Amino acid sequence: MEQVKVEVPDGTLTALRFGTGPKIVVAAHGITASGMAFRAVARQLPPDWSLIALDLRGRGGSNELPGPYGMTRHAEDICAAAEQFGQGRPVALVGQSMGAYAALRAAARRPELFTRLVLVDGGLPLPVPADADPDAVLAATLGPAIARLSDTFASEEVYVDFFRAHPALAADWNDDMIAYVRYDVTGPHGAIRSRVSGDAVREDGRDLLVGAASFGADLVGLAVPTMLLHAPRGMFGQEPGMLPAPLVAHWREQAPHLVTELVEDCNHYTILMTEGPAAVIARHLTAE
């Protein structure tokens, strides 16, 4: 792995490059994550491939890049990476959770940059009642994750142990998850905290809710072959998954370029960060 830079109009975006092959995958992570979340997927790619895992603005090494945030802004950054590393050739694109929505927006706006799109447990419009308060919904769904971003921890090891106890991670805890958590660390000993910007998470989370209809339009208008891989269990390791079966079936019927596949025995996080599901993702990214 090496750290690389993506040139964007207002600065540079940090990315992690896994591999040295000429065939390129660009990857976009979840709402409080970083490019390190794709380490297991990168390891499953053939040797003639490289994976460029972005730290989206407000996260990881890109945490000081300014807003505004939102899926359209992240999509612009994804397209910049595709142009820079594709060097005139289209690349494969993958996004997980929030990153799936940003990747969807990128593929919908600039289809000529991408050979295929893989959505991992995200990308479908979230069903939100018309009269719902987006801020209240955000607090109910992402409240604990946002609260963590302002917490401090006594040491890096304490921060690792905090993640190790998460109900969706504990049973499958592995070295990739440890590397992911350590990459997120900043601050002095005694006041360790996450590198993720709370402002970015709040703005992005709100965009996912209020912009739900726009993601439906993106799906229907897709011109890029697209695979949705979804998990049977959700953010806390329990059924149902983030994308219920009726929602998946509805958008499979509506979007002509969308194919879907349930990845067995995983949750919203382990679909990306454990060996078996990571191999499924890699297989779809490199399919001819």
C-alpha positions in Angstrom: 0.0 0.0 0.0 1.1 3.5 -0.7 -0.5 6.9 -0.1 -1.2 8.9 -3.2 -2.8 12.3 -4.0 -5.8 13.1 -6.2 -5.8 16.6 -7.6 -9.1 18.4 -7.1 -10.0 22.0 -7.7 -9.7 23.1 -4.1 -6.6 21.0 -3.1 -5.6 17.4 -3.0 -7.5 14.4 -1.9 -5.7 11.5 -0.1 -6.1 8.0 -1.4 -4.5 4.6 -0.7 -3.2 2.7 -3.6 -3.1 -1.1 -3.2 -1.2 -3.0 -6.0 0.7 -1.9 -9.0 -1.2 -3.4 -11.9 -2.4 -1.2 -14.8 -6.1 -2.1 -14.5 -7.8 0.3 -12.0 -10.6 0.2 -9.5 -11.6 3.4 -7.7 -13.3 2.8 -4.3 -15.5 5.1 -2.1 -16.1 4.2 1.5 -18.9 4.7 4.1 -19.9 7.7 6.0 -17.5 7.5 9.0 -14.9 5.3 7.3 -11.7 5.7 5.2 -10.0 4.1 2.2 -8.5 1.6 4.6 -11.9 -0.2 4.7 -11.0 -1.7 1.3 -7.9 -3.6 2.3 -9.5 -7.0 2.2 -11.0 -6.3 -1.3 -7.7 -5.1 -2.6 -6.0 -8.3 -1.5 -8.5 -10.4 -3.5 -7.8 -8.6 -6.8 -5.6 -10.2 -9.5 -2.0 -9.0 -9.7 -2.7 -6.9 -12.9 -5.1 -4.7 -10.9 -4.7 -1.8 -8.6 -7.3 -0.4 -6.2 -7.4 3.4 -5.5 -9.3 3.7 -2.2 -10.2 7.3 -1.6 -10.3 9.1 1.7 -13.4 11.1 0.9 -13.2 14.8 2.0 -13.7 15.1 5.7 -12.2 11.7 6.4 -8.8 10.1 6.9 -6.0 12.0 5.1 -8.6 14.2 3.4 -10.1 15.4 6.7 -9.0 19.0 6.2 -10.4 19.4 2.7 -13.3 21.9 3.0 -17.0 21.4 2.3 -19.5 21.7 1.0 -19.9 17.9 1.2 -22.8 15.8 -0.2 -22.9 13.1 -2.8 -22.5 15.4 -5.8 -19.3 16.8 -4.3 -18.0 13.4 -3.5 -18.9 12.2 -7.0 -16.9 15.0 -8.5 -13.9 13.9 -6.4 -14.4 10.3 -7.6 -14.5 11.4 -11.2 -11.2 13.4 -10.7 -9.6 10.2 -9.4 -10.9 8.1 -12.3 -9.5 10.6 -14.8 -6.2 10.9 -13.0 -5.5 7.2 -12.6 -7.4 5.9 -15.6 -5.2 8.0 -17.9 -7.7 8.1 -20.7 -9.2 4.6 -20.1 -12.4 3.9 -18.1 -12.0 2.3 -14.7 -14.1 0.0 -12.5 -15.9 1.7 -9.6 -17.0 0.4 -6.2 -18.7 2.1 -3.3 -19.9 0.8 0.0 -22.7 2.3 2.2 -22.6 6.1 1.7 -19.8 5.6 -0.8 -22.2 3.6 -2.9 -24.4 6.7 -3.3 -21.5 8.9 -4.2 -20.3 6.2 -6.7 -23.8 6.0 -8.2 -23.9 9.7 -8.7 -20.4 9.6 -10.4 -21.4 6.8 -12.8 -24.7 8.5 -13.6 -23.1 11.9 -14.3 -19.9 10.7 -16.1 -20.6 7.1 -17.5 -17.7 7.4 -20.0 -15.3 7.2 -17.1 -16.4 3.7 -15.8 -16.5 0.2 -17.2 -18.7 -1.1 -14.4 -20.2 -0.1 -11.0 -20.4 -2.3 -7.9 -22.7 -1.0 -5.1 -22.0 -2.7 -1.8 -24.9 -2.5 0.7 -25.9 1.0 -0.4 -27.0 3.1 -3.4 -30.8 2.5 -3.2 -33.0 5.5 -2.1 -33.7 5.2 1.6 -37.5 5.1 2.3 -38.2 8.2 4.5 -41.7 9.3 5.3 -42.6 12.6 3.5 -43.4 14.3 6.8 -40.3 13.1 8.6 -37.8 15.6 10.1 -34.5 14.7 8.4 -32.5 15.9 11.4 -34.5 13.6 13.7 -34.1 10.7 11.4 -30.4 11.4 11.2 -30.1 11.5 15.0 -32.0 8.2 15.3 -29.9 6.4 12.8 -26.4 7.9 13.0 -26.5 9.5 16.5 -24.1 7.1 18.1 -21.7 7.2 15.2 -21.7 11.0 15.3 -21.3 11.1 19.0 -18.2 8.9 18.8 -16.5 11.5 16.6 -16.3 13.9 19.5 -15.2 11.3 22.1 -11.6 11.0 23.2 -9.9 7.8 24.3 -7.0 7.2 26.6 -4.8 5.4 24.0 -4.8 3.9 20.6 -5.3 0.4 22.1 -8.4 1.6 24.0 -9.8 2.9 20.7 -9.1 -0.4 19.0 -10.8 -2.3 21.9 -13.9 0.1 21.5 -14.3 -1.1 17.9 -13.5 -4.7 18.8 -16.6 -4.7 21.1 -19.0 -3.6 18.3 -21.7 -6.2 17.9 -21.3 -6.3 14.1 -17.5 -6.8 14.3 -16.7 -8.8 17.3 -17.3 -12.3 15.9 -15.3 -11.6 12.8 -12.5 -9.4 14.2 -9.4 -9.5 12.1 -6.2 -7.7 11.2 -7.9 -5.6 8.4 -10.2 -4.2 11.0 -7.3 -3.4 13.3 -5.5 -1.6 10.5 -8.7 0.3 9.7 -9.1 1.6 13.2 -5.4 2.5 13.7 -5.6 4.5 10.4 -8.4 6.6 11.8 -6.5 7.7 14.9 -5.3 11.2 15.6 -4.5 13.2 18.7 -2.0 12.9 21.6 -1.8 9.9 24.0 -4.6 10.4 26.5 -6.8 12.2 24.0 -7.0 9.9 21.0 -9.9 10.6 18.7 -11.2 9.9 15.2 -9.9 11.8 12.1 -13.5 12.0 10.7 -15.2 15.4 10.6 -18.5 15.5 12.4 -19.7 18.4 10.1 -19.0 16.2 7.0 -20.9 13.3 8.4 -24.0 15.4 9.4 -24.1 17.2 6.0 -23.6 13.9 4.1 -26.2 12.1 6.2 -28.7 14.8 5.6 -28.1 14.7 1.9 -28.8 11.0 1.8 -32.2 11.6 3.3 -33.4 14.7 1.6 -32.0 13.7 -1.8 -33.5 10.2 -1.8 -35.5 10.8 -5.0 -32.4 12.0 -6.9 -30.7 8.6 -6.3 -33.7 6.9 -7.7 -33.3 9.0 -10.9 -29.6 8.1 -11.0 -30.4 4.4 -10.8 -33.1 4.5 -13.5 -30.8 6.6 -15.8 -27.7 4.5 -15.4 -25.8 3.6 -18.6 -23.1 1.6 -16.8 -23.5 -2.1 -16.0 -24.2 -2.2 -12.2 -24.1 -4.9 -9.6 -25.7 -4.4 -6.2 -24.3 -6.7 -3.5 -26.3 -6.6 -0.3 -26.0 -8.1 3.2 -28.7 -10.0 5.1 -27.7 -8.3 8.4 -27.4 -4.6 9.2 -25.2 -2.1 11.1 -25.5 -4.0 14.4 -25.1 -7.5 13.0 -28.7 -8.4 13.2 -31.4 -9.0 10.6 -32.8 -7.3 8.6 -30.2 -5.8 6.4 -29.8 -2.2 5.5 -31.5 -2.8 2.2 -34.6 -5.0 2.8 -35.5 -7.5 0.1 -38.7 -5.7 -1.1 -36.6 -2.5 -1.6 -34.0 -4.4 -3.6 -36.7 -6.1 -5.7 -38.4 -2.8 -6.5 -35.2 -1.1 -7.8 -34.1 -4.2 -9.7 -37.3 -3.8 -11.7 -37.0 -0.1 -12.1 -33.3 0.2 -13.2 -32.6 -1.7 -16.4 -28.8 -1.8 -15.8 -29.1 -3.0 -12.2 -28.4 -6.7 -11.2 -28.5 -7.7 -7.5 -27.0 -10.4 -5.4 -27.4 -11.3 -1.7 -24.1 -12.1 -0.1 -24.7 -14.8 2.5 -23.7 -14.7 6.1 -22.4 -11.1 6.5 -23.5 -7.7 7.8 -23.2 -4.1 6.7 -19.5 -4.1 7.6 -18.3 -7.6 7.2 -19.5 -7.7 3.6 -16.5 -5.4 2.9 -13.9 -6.4 5.5 -13.9 -10.2 5.6 -12.3 -12.6 3.1 -15.3 -14.4 1.6 -17.5 -11.4 0.8 -14.4 -9.4 -0.2 -13.6 -12.1 -2.8 -17.2 -11.7 -4.2 -16.7 -8.0 -4.6 -13.4 -8.4 -6.3 -14.8 -11.0 -8.7 -17.6 -8.7 -9.8 -15.1 -5.8 -10.2 -12.8 -7.7 -12.5 -15.4 -9.6 -14.5 -14.9 -9.4 -18.3 
